[in-house]
Amino acid sequence: MIRATIKGFLYTRKNRNRAIPILARLQKVERDMAARMYDVVFRPAMTADGTMSKEAQAEAVGRQVQLRGTRETLSLDRIFNYRLARKIQAELISSGWER
């Protein structure tokens, strides 16, 4: 399942014109709205490997800590583990998938 998710991510990131009709259908919006959503929201948020930057991780955890009203300090490495995702992506790239 992780491999399929990474393939979908890489496909969507690389194939704007093919991703927009899918986005329009899934979001139940017109194609031009889906294109704007892709360009303004989705594509800028897509990292090269599909993982979150340390800054984004810290921001996400900070929001949760604030919502929970706790002062607990959480290690990002205990929460986020992208080893498997990075391994699968490396395998896909080395195999020539979707070049």
Residue pairs with C-beta under 8 A, 6 or more apart in sequence:
2 84
2 85
2 88
3 88
3 92
6 50
6 85
6 88
6 89
6 92
7 92
7 97
7 98
9 46
9 50
10 50
10 89
10 92
10 97
10 98
11 18
11 19
11 98
12 19
12 22
12 42
12 46
13 43
13 46
14 98
16 38
16 43
19 38
20 31
20 34
20 35
20 38
21 31
21 34
23 29
23 34
23 37
23 38
23 42
24 30
24 31
24 33
24 34
27 33
27 34
27 37
29 37
47 53
49 82
49 85
49 86
49 89
50 85
50 89
51 80
51 82
51 85
51 86
52 60
52 80
54 76
57 76
57 79
57 80
58 76
61 74
61 76
61 79
65 71
65 72
65 74
92 98
